[in-house]
Amino acid sequence: MKIPLFYNWRNLKARAGATLLTLGGIAITVSVVVLLSGLLAGLRHAFIANGDPLNLLLLRKGLNTEYASSVTIQQFQTVKNLPGVAQMVDHQPMASIEAVMGVVLPRRRGAGDANITLRGVSSPGIALRPKIRIVDGRWFNAGQREIVAGKAAQKRFDVAIGSKIVVGRGEWTIVGVFDNEETAQESELWADVNQVTADSPRPHFSSMLIKAESNRALEEIKQRIENDPRLGLAVYREPAYYAQQTATAENLKFVGFFMAAIMGIGSCFAAANTMFTSVAYRGPEIAILRILGFSRSEVLGSFVAESILVSLLGGVLGIILVLPLNGFTTGTLNSFTFSEMIFKMQITPIVILIALGTAVVMGIFGGLLPAMQASRQNIASAMRQ
């Protein structure tokens, strides 16, 4: 026979003041865990959900970022005509040579300046990313100083449709806004590739993007390029290229979890203090439980369950406190591109499970020692308290 959970619930209500203090400390800790995990989930979604598994990104050999890379038209002509490259409806290869550069722009509401990526693309480059769609305005015209902004960039920077920004040697007009399912490319500005290279202080192409007909064709193309020393190109699957940029989250993860660990230890001590106080005042109750036939292990389990119950209540409160921030847009520096990466906080079911798991762990560690003390009490001594 086990001690009913109702007994623990009654004791929590009887010591409401101490219970609420412990619950509040645990709620704050869990809120930090939810906030951090939600930010990391949003950042990972922005990178990992980006890219087509049949797309290959080509950079200069030895480099792993488009910002530092440079490729030539001659290389592009060779690559786009390789066997196995998919074709568009007009029988042109699905291949795009692109230019990437940084542009410093002011954030909205006077929040300072930041570096943002300007990507030069052509019609095949847009076709290679079928999830992208214009949600306001129109696409840029080839040969014109016109820019379309990612939806995330448009919300965070002063790039409203009709506004003008200075890029390179001239003034450019924002003519549209595009959506890409909240992935990394929504943090970019897009324009005609030839116009970008013409206006750039460093007129060069940065990368190539090609689409294979199949997985088998993709591997064959990859091998051909990597084994051709004349090309001097590094080959990345597009999703893998963006996935490696999740290293941007490592600093955020380290700092955040360090803070959460420190706060968690404090919350464990608070829970332990509450439970030790409870044990001290409940000596006769514990003795009666033993007289009624409950074993030491059942008393121990009851007190640990009580501590977990407090922690779970604090965990639920912590989740509720942070839920209004779900979908909140923020930004961080992408260490690969040195430009601002904009993403949304995502409080997913996994994030909630992590938060509740953290609360349970704090409850176990906070309640174990007091529970052991309660289970080892001498019945006669406890009755005389």
C-alpha positions as a printed NumPy array, in Angstrom:
array([[  0.   ,   0.   ,   0.   ],
       [  1.333,   3.444,  -0.957],
       [  0.745,   6.763,   0.763],
       [ -1.927,   8.578,  -1.323],
       [ -0.868,  11.662,  -3.271],
       [ -3.743,  13.564,  -1.686],
       [ -1.785,  13.486,   1.581],
       [  1.085,  15.376,  -0.099],
       [ -1.283,  17.859,  -1.721],
       [ -2.896,  18.589,   1.653],
       [  0.501,  19.25 ,   3.221],
       [  1.462,  21.666,   0.439],
       [ -1.735,  23.624,   1.061],
       [ -1.112,  23.619,   4.809],
       [  2.301,  25.25 ,   4.254],
       [  1.201,  27.562,   1.462],
       [  3.712,  30.336,   2.184],
       [  6.838,  28.177,   1.956],
       [  5.347,  26.244,  -0.959],
       [  4.688,  29.409,  -2.974],
       [  8.245,  30.699,  -2.402],
       [  9.735,  27.44 ,  -3.653],
       [  7.268,  27.265,  -6.513],
       [  8.208,  30.8  ,  -7.589],
       [ 11.942,  30.038,  -7.62 ],
       [ 11.421,  26.911,  -9.696],
       [  9.087,  28.803, -12.054],
       [ 11.78 ,  31.415, -12.745],
       [ 14.369,  28.725, -13.465],
       [ 12.007,  26.839, -15.768],
       [ 11.128,  30.114, -17.519],
       [ 14.821,  30.593, -18.343],
       [ 15.015,  27.024, -19.683],
       [ 11.903,  27.534, -21.84 ],
       [ 13.164,  30.875, -23.115],
       [ 16.563,  29.47 , -24.038],
       [ 15.221,  26.243, -25.546],
       [ 12.613,  28.194, -27.537],
       [ 15.278,  30.499, -28.957],
       [ 17.501,  27.552, -29.903],
       [ 14.545,  25.742, -31.497],
       [ 13.742,  28.806, -33.595],
       [ 17.373,  29.269, -34.616],
       [ 17.759,  25.626, -35.604],
       [ 14.524,  25.722, -37.615],
       [ 15.763,  28.773, -39.517],
       [ 18.908,  26.918, -40.583],
       [ 17.976,  23.235, -40.777],
       [ 14.65 ,  23.742, -42.586],
       [ 16.538,  25.655, -45.277],
       [ 17.674,  24.091, -48.528],
       [ 16.632,  21.364, -50.956],
       [ 18.265,  17.917, -50.489],
       [ 18.9  ,  17.719, -54.259],
       [ 20.646,  21.113, -54.367],
       [ 24.424,  21.393, -54.305],
       [ 26.185,  24.566, -53.191],
       [ 29.624,  25.118, -54.708],
       [ 32.285,  27.319, -53.118],
       [ 35.95 ,  27.943, -53.666],
       [ 37.905,  24.951, -52.315],
       [ 39.084,  25.366, -48.731],
       [ 36.294,  27.762, -47.782],
       [ 33.041,  27.077, -45.963],
       [ 31.17 ,  30.369, -46.326],
       [ 29.8  ,  32.265, -49.297],
       [ 31.109,  35.572, -47.917],
       [ 34.755,  34.506, -48.324],
       [ 34.312,  32.469, -51.504],
       [ 34.764,  33.541, -55.12 ],
       [ 33.896,  31.596, -58.263],
       [ 34.164,  32.4  , -61.967],
       [ 31.862,  32.351, -64.965],
       [ 34.185,  29.791, -66.6  ],
       [ 33.739,  27.405, -63.662],
       [ 29.993,  27.964, -63.801],
       [ 29.791,  27.156, -67.516],
       [ 31.561,  23.856, -66.892],
       [ 29.492,  22.861, -63.872],
       [ 26.022,  23.694, -65.199],
       [ 26.531,  21.471, -68.257],
       [ 27.557,  18.372, -66.291],
       [ 25.454,  15.216, -66.855],
       [ 22.763,  14.789, -64.202],
       [ 22.014,  18.497, -63.669],
       [ 18.234,  18.991, -63.668],
       [ 16.609,  21.168, -66.323],
       [ 13.867,  23.776, -66.223],
       [ 10.82 ,  23.745, -68.508],
       [ 12.762,  25.708, -71.135],
       [ 15.48 ,  23.023, -71.042],
       [ 17.992,  25.364, -69.405],
       [ 20.081,  23.855, -66.572],
       [ 18.782,  24.458, -63.054],
       [ 21.952,  26.258, -62.069],
       [ 22.576,  29.674, -60.567],
       [ 25.727,  31.708, -60.047],
       [ 25.268,  34.101, -57.145],
       [ 26.946,  37.02 , -55.401],
       [ 26.792,  37.654, -51.647],
       [ 27.812,  40.824, -49.855],
       [ 27.09 ,  42.602, -46.589],
       [ 25.076,  45.811, -46.309],
       [ 24.836,  47.933, -43.151],
       [ 21.256,  49.073, -42.496],
       [ 19.448,  50.753, -39.587],
       [ 17.068,  48.628, -37.556],
       [ 13.515,  49.786, -37.034],
       [ 12.629,  52.051, -34.103],
       [ 16.156,  53.392, -33.743],
       [ 17.659,  50.13 , -32.458],
       [ 21.03 ,  50.795, -34.123],
       [ 22.655,  49.474, -37.294],
       [ 23.463,  45.894, -38.279],
       [ 25.007,  43.998, -41.151],
       [ 22.517,  42.21 , -43.424],
       [ 23.156,  39.878, -46.37 ],
       [ 22.441,  41.056, -49.922],
       [ 22.248,  38.104, -52.313],
       [ 22.467,  38.537, -56.057],
       [ 20.417,  35.891, -57.88 ],
       [ 18.963,  35.22 , -61.325],
       [ 15.742,  33.549, -62.487],
       [ 17.21 ,  30.02 , -62.11 ],
       [ 18.286,  30.934, -58.564],
       [ 14.682,  31.714, -57.666],
       [ 13.446,  28.536, -59.385],
       [ 15.937,  26.492, -57.328],
       [ 14.086,  27.609, -54.186],
       [ 10.439,  26.765, -54.966],
       [  9.201,  27.51 , -51.427],
       [ 10.026,  31.195, -51.821],
       [  7.088,  33.381, -52.815],
       [  6.38 ,  37.088, -53.028],
       [  3.921,  38.153, -50.313],
       [  3.936,  41.886, -51.033],
       [  5.001,  43.961, -54.04 ],
       [  6.83 ,  42.21 , -56.892],
       [ 10.118,  40.608, -57.895],
       [ 13.02 ,  42.834, -58.986],
       [ 13.605,  43.477, -62.686],
       [ 16.868,  42.239, -64.165],
       [ 19.401,  44.996, -64.797],
       [ 17.676,  47.414, -62.399],
       [ 18.734,  48.63 , -58.954],
       [ 15.763,  46.916, -57.308],
       [ 15.681,  44.76 , -54.188],
       [ 13.199,  42.351, -52.602],
       [ 13.489,  41.875, -48.838],
       [ 12.934,  38.721, -46.816],
       [  9.866,  38.949, -44.589],
       [ 11.973,  38.703, -41.419],
       [ 14.377,  41.384, -42.655],
       [ 11.49 ,  43.659, -43.609],
       [ 10.091,  43.465, -40.064],
       [ 13.422,  44.223, -38.398],
       [ 15.028,  46.772, -40.749],
       [ 13.945,  49.973, -42.488],
       [ 13.304,  48.313, -45.846],
       [  9.644,  49.089, -46.489],
       [  8.419,  48.805, -50.085],
       [  9.196,  52.032, -51.915],
       [ 12.058,  52.98 , -49.582],
       [ 15.586,  53.443, -50.929],
       [ 18.943,  52.252, -49.617],
       [ 22.499,  52.894, -50.798],
       [ 24.398,  49.805, -51.925],
       [ 27.814,  49.96 , -53.527],
       [ 27.866,  52.711, -56.146],
       [ 24.195,  53.612, -56.237],
       [ 20.768,  53.948, -54.68 ],
       [ 18.44 ,  50.95 , -54.756],
       [ 14.646,  50.713, -54.364],
       [ 12.814,  48.091, -52.307],
       [ 10.079,  46.683, -54.562],
       [  8.854,  43.528, -52.792],
       [  8.85 ,  41.208, -49.793],
       [  9.321,  37.438, -50.001],
       [  8.502,  34.57 , -47.629],
       [ 10.48 ,  31.35 , -47.182],
       [  8.702,  29.565, -44.311],
       [ 10.692,  31.362, -41.581],
       [ 14.065,  30.011, -42.727],
       [ 17.469,  31.703, -42.859],
       [ 16.955,  33.305, -46.265],
       [ 14.146,  35.471, -44.89 ],
       [ 16.959,  37.426, -43.194],
       [ 18.377,  38.438, -46.591],
       [ 17.844,  41.009, -49.34 ],
       [ 17.748,  39.719, -52.929],
       [ 18.549,  41.524, -56.163],
       [ 19.697,  40.886, -59.739],
       [ 23.076,  39.138, -59.612],
       [ 24.645,  41.09 , -62.47 ],
       [ 23.585,  44.42 , -60.998],
       [ 24.944,  43.415, -57.572],
       [ 28.352,  42.49 , -58.988],
       [ 28.418,  45.677, -61.095],
       [ 27.767,  47.868, -58.034],
       [ 29.885,  45.901, -55.566],
       [ 33.25 ,  47.285, -54.366],
       [ 34.541,  43.717, -54.935],
       [ 32.922,  42.711, -58.238],
       [ 32.958,  38.906, -58.111],
       [ 30.62 ,  35.956, -57.867],
       [ 30.511,  34.12 , -54.53 ],
       [ 28.928,  30.716, -55.113],
       [ 27.008,  28.421, -57.415],
       [ 23.819,  26.483, -56.725],
       [ 22.777,  23.549, -58.915],
       [ 20.013,  20.949, -58.71 ],
       [ 20.583,  17.275, -59.455],
       [ 18.037,  15.082, -61.222],
       [ 18.182,  12.451, -58.467],
       [ 20.181,  11.363, -55.434],
       [ 22.296,   9.116, -57.63 ],
       [ 22.973,  11.957, -60.071],
       [ 23.804,  14.224, -57.118],
       [ 26.523,  11.857, -55.882],
       [ 27.952,  11.517, -59.402],
       [ 28.059,  15.302, -59.885],
       [ 29.648,  15.725, -56.458],
       [ 32.369,  13.195, -57.287],
       [ 33.068,  14.742, -60.695],
       [ 33.541,  18.217, -59.23 ],
       [ 35.62 ,  17.122, -56.247],
       [ 37.892,  14.976, -58.425],
       [ 38.516,  17.719, -61.006],
       [ 41.535,  19.767, -59.812],
       [ 40.96 ,  22.335, -62.574],
       [ 37.704,  23.449, -60.986],
       [ 39.043,  23.912, -57.445],
       [ 35.563,  23.805, -55.922],
       [ 34.202,  22.532, -52.623],
       [ 30.791,  20.857, -52.798],
       [ 28.119,  20.995, -50.078],
       [ 24.594,  19.639, -49.992],
       [ 22.535,  22.769, -49.458],
       [ 20.816,  21.57 , -46.241],
       [ 24.192,  20.47 , -44.8  ],
       [ 25.708,  23.868, -45.557],
       [ 23.01 ,  25.641, -43.562],
       [ 23.024,  22.995, -40.824],
       [ 26.685,  23.674, -40.067],
       [ 25.762,  27.28 , -39.363],
       [ 23.851,  26.133, -36.271],
       [ 27.274,  26.538, -34.619],
       [ 26.041,  30.125, -34.273],
       [ 23.849,  28.81 , -31.464],
       [ 26.708,  27.302, -29.437],
       [ 27.622,  30.496, -27.56 ],
       [ 23.958,  31.191, -26.826],
       [ 23.515,  27.603, -25.639],
       [ 26.58 ,  27.697, -23.358],
       [ 25.745,  31.011, -21.685],
       [ 22.059,  30.2  , -21.356],
       [ 22.46 ,  26.719, -19.919],
       [ 25.199,  27.938, -17.551],
       [ 22.767,  30.52 , -16.177],
       [ 19.984,  27.925, -16.004],
       [ 22.276,  25.472, -14.172],
       [ 23.227,  28.076, -11.551],
       [ 19.577,  29.031, -11.052],
       [ 18.585,  25.358, -10.991],
       [ 21.029,  24.621,  -8.186],
       [ 19.555,  27.525,  -6.229],
       [ 16.056,  26.197,  -6.831],
       [ 17.095,  22.724,  -5.646],
       [ 18.368,  24.225,  -2.399],
       [ 15.105,  26.159,  -2.016],
       [ 13.075,  22.979,  -2.533],
       [ 15.315,  21.086,  -0.114],
       [ 14.958,  23.817,   2.514],
       [ 11.169,  23.704,   2.197],
       [ 11.117,  19.936,   2.517],
       [ 13.561,  19.884,   5.458],
       [ 11.306,  22.392,   7.252],
       [  8.292,  20.24 ,   6.441],
       [ 10.008,  17.146,   7.832],
       [ 10.957,  18.997,  11.04 ],
       [  7.339,  19.987,  11.72 ],
       [  5.796,  16.665,  10.72 ],
       [  7.61 ,  14.266,  13.048],
       [  4.449,  12.941,  14.704],
       [  2.728,  12.534,  11.331],
       [  5.65 ,  10.513,  10.026],
       [  5.625,   8.358,  13.159],
       [  1.886,   7.686,  12.757],
       [  2.439,   6.694,   9.121],
       [  5.044,   4.181,  10.261],
       [  2.726,   2.862,  13.028],
       [ -0.031,   2.423,  10.44 ],
       [  2.267,   0.077,   8.558],
       [  3.888,   2.249,   5.894],
       [  7.498,   1.25 ,   5.284],
       [ 10.571,   3.516,   5.245],
       [ 10.708,   3.284,   1.438],
       [  7.063,   4.34 ,   1.153],
       [  7.664,   7.361,   3.396],
       [ 10.747,   8.248,   1.343],
       [  8.778,   7.912,  -1.904],
       [  5.973,  10.068,  -0.53 ],
       [  8.274,  12.943,   0.373],
       [ 10.116,  12.762,  -2.969],
       [  6.712,  12.771,  -4.715],
       [  5.751,  15.856,  -2.702],
       [  8.927,  17.64 ,  -3.82 ],
       [  8.316,  16.644,  -7.453],
       [  4.729,  17.884,  -7.187],
       [  5.928,  21.326,  -6.04 ],
       [  8.495,  21.405,  -8.843],
       [  5.981,  20.375, -11.506],
       [  3.605,  23.122, -10.39 ],
       [  6.501,  25.576, -10.62 ],
       [  7.406,  24.168, -14.036],
       [  3.87 ,  24.644, -15.372],
       [  3.841,  28.198, -14.023],
       [  7.216,  28.899, -15.65 ],
       [  5.946,  27.641, -19.021],
       [  2.795,  29.758, -18.755],
       [  4.88 ,  32.862, -17.991],
       [  6.933,  32.47 , -21.189],
       [  4.176,  31.257, -23.561],
       [  3.201,  34.822, -24.621],
       [  6.7  ,  35.138, -26.138],
       [  6.097,  32.248, -28.542],
       [  6.648,  33.619, -32.053],
       [  8.64 ,  36.608, -30.779],
       [ 11.105,  37.766, -33.462],
       [ 14.707,  38.46 , -32.522],
       [ 18.122,  38.341, -34.139],
       [ 21.685,  37.23 , -33.508],
       [ 25.012,  37.506, -35.287],
       [ 25.634,  34.653, -37.717],
       [ 29.296,  33.8  , -37.098],
       [ 29.603,  32.364, -40.626],
       [ 28.356,  35.422, -42.508],
       [ 28.922,  38.158, -39.893],
       [ 25.434,  39.387, -40.677],
       [ 22.265,  39.482, -38.615],
       [ 20.293,  36.253, -38.516],
       [ 16.61 ,  36.86 , -37.758],
       [ 14.446,  34.095, -36.329],
       [ 11.354,  33.442, -34.243],
       [ 11.199,  31.904, -30.812],
       [  9.437,  28.524, -31.01 ],
       [  7.971,  26.926, -27.892],
       [  7.442,  23.458, -29.323],
       [  6.137,  20.319, -27.545],
       [  9.762,  19.187, -27.196],
       [ 10.654,  22.477, -25.486],
       [  7.772,  21.98 , -23.053],
       [  8.891,  18.403, -22.309],
       [ 12.445,  19.654, -21.652],
       [ 11.073,  22.269, -19.25 ],
       [  8.914,  19.758, -17.354],
       [ 11.819,  17.305, -17.257],
       [ 14.01 ,  20.019, -15.753],
       [ 11.35 ,  20.665, -13.098],
       [ 11.158,  16.944, -12.22 ],
       [ 14.958,  16.719, -11.892],
       [ 14.986,  19.73 ,  -9.564],
       [ 12.201,  18.135,  -7.534],
       [ 14.099,  14.85 ,  -7.169],
       [ 17.398,  16.465,  -6.17 ],
       [ 15.659,  18.965,  -3.906],
       [ 13.545,  16.348,  -2.139],
       [ 15.805,  13.312,  -1.88 ],
       [ 17.836,  14.259,   1.231],
       [ 14.818,  15.516,   3.238],
       [ 12.919,  12.376,   2.217],
       [ 15.787,  10.177,   3.429],
       [ 15.778,  12.065,   6.744],
       [ 12.022,  11.547,   7.099],
       [ 12.209,   7.815,   6.334],
       [ 14.982,   7.236,   8.909],
       [ 13.276,   8.939,  11.833],
       [ 12.887,   6.932,  15.015],
       [  9.191,   6.376,  15.68 ],
       [  9.381,   6.899,  19.471],
       [ 11.469,  10.065,  19.161],
       [  9.175,  11.48 ,  16.473],
       [  6.102,  10.929,  18.64 ],
       [  7.606,  13.041,  21.451],
       [  8.078,  16.139,  19.21 ]])
